[in-house]
């Protein structure tokens, strides 16, 4: 993905900012494991990584929702892409009709404590 961003989609960009979750593989060092040193160095020079907060990321909510989808809808064999589309569309319609909610416990107050270094002091 990084190589494609740097070399295909934005080859003229001076810097590409990536917002990533705190997965241990989401480092510039991973480029050196995937590419020859010269290419990894060239890619790393154009990339700037910003990490989402641990335990406070919107990505956590997306991952939870995808897990529910996998358990409730994708836990079966589907013969083709059309069947997959029908199943996921039906699941989505049902989930939306039920107004399914997620109880997210990371509040703004929690964020101000945990991420105080990101908030200005007034």
C-alpha positions in Angstrom: 0.0 0.0 0.0 2.8 2.5 0.9 4.7 1.7 -2.3 1.5 2.2 -4.3 0.8 5.5 -2.6 4.3 6.9 -3.1 5.1 5.5 -6.6 1.7 5.3 -8.3 -0.9 7.6 -6.8 1.3 10.5 -5.5 4.7 10.3 -7.0 5.1 14.1 -7.1 4.2 14.6 -3.4 6.9 15.8 -1.1 5.3 14.2 1.9 2.5 11.7 2.4 0.9 11.7 5.9 -0.6 8.3 6.9 -3.0 8.0 9.9 -2.6 4.5 11.2 -3.7 2.5 14.3 -1.1 1.3 16.7 -0.5 -2.1 15.1 3.0 -3.3 15.6 3.5 -3.7 11.8 2.6 -0.1 11.2 6.1 1.3 11.3 8.6 2.6 8.9 10.9 -0.3 9.9 8.4 -2.6 8.3 9.3 -1.1 4.9 12.8 -2.5 5.4 11.4 -6.0 5.9 9.2 -5.7 2.8 11.6 -4.0 0.3 15.2 -3.7 -0.6 17.1 -1.1 1.6 17.3 1.5 -1.2 13.6 1.3 -2.0 12.6 1.2 1.7 14.7 4.3 2.4 13.1 6.2 -0.6 9.6 5.2 0.5 10.3 6.1 4.2 11.6 9.5 3.3 8.3 10.5 1.8 6.0 9.0 4.5 5.0 10.6 7.8 3.0 8.4 10.2 0.5 9.7 12.7 -0.9 7.1 15.1 -4.5 7.1 16.4 -4.7 6.9 20.2 -4.6 3.4 21.7 -8.1 2.3 23.0 -9.7 5.5 21.7 -9.6 5.0 18.0 -12.6 5.1 15.7 -10.9 2.2 14.0 -11.8 0.1 17.0 -15.5 0.8 16.4 -15.1 -0.2 12.7 -13.2 -3.4 13.7 -16.0 -4.3 16.2 -18.7 -3.7 13.5 -16.8 -5.8 11.0 -16.5 -8.6 13.6 -20.3 -8.5 14.1 -20.7 -8.7 10.3 -18.4 -11.7 10.1 -20.1 -13.6 12.9 -23.7 -12.8 11.9 -23.5 -12.7 8.1 -20.2 -14.1 6.7 -20.1 -17.3 8.8 -21.4 -19.3 5.8 -20.2 -20.2 2.3 -21.4 -17.9 -0.3 -21.2 -19.1 -3.9 -20.4 -15.8 -5.7 -20.0 -12.0 -5.4 -23.7 -11.4 -6.0 -24.7 -13.7 -3.1 -22.2 -11.9 -0.9 -23.6 -8.5 -2.0 -27.2 -9.7 -1.3 -26.3 -11.1 2.1 -24.4 -8.0 3.3 -27.1 -5.7 1.9 -29.8 -7.6 3.9 -27.6 -7.6 7.0 -26.9 -3.9 6.7 -30.6 -3.1 6.2 -31.6 -5.2 9.2 -28.8 -3.7 11.4 -29.9 -0.1 10.4 -33.6 -0.9 10.9 -32.8 -2.0 14.4 -30.8 1.1 15.0 -28.0 -1.0 16.4 -25.8 1.0 18.6 -22.3 0.6 20.0 -21.7 1.5 23.6 -18.5 3.5 23.3 -17.0 4.2 26.6 -14.1 6.5 25.7 -15.5 9.9 26.4 -14.2 13.3 25.6 -13.4 13.7 29.3 -11.4 10.5 29.2 -9.6 11.7 26.1 -8.6 15.0 27.8 -7.0 12.9 30.6 -5.4 10.2 28.5 -4.3 12.5 25.7 -3.6 15.7 27.7 -0.4 16.2 25.7 -2.6 16.8 22.6 -4.9 19.4 24.2 -3.8 23.0 24.7 -3.5 24.4 28.2 -5.7 27.4 28.7 
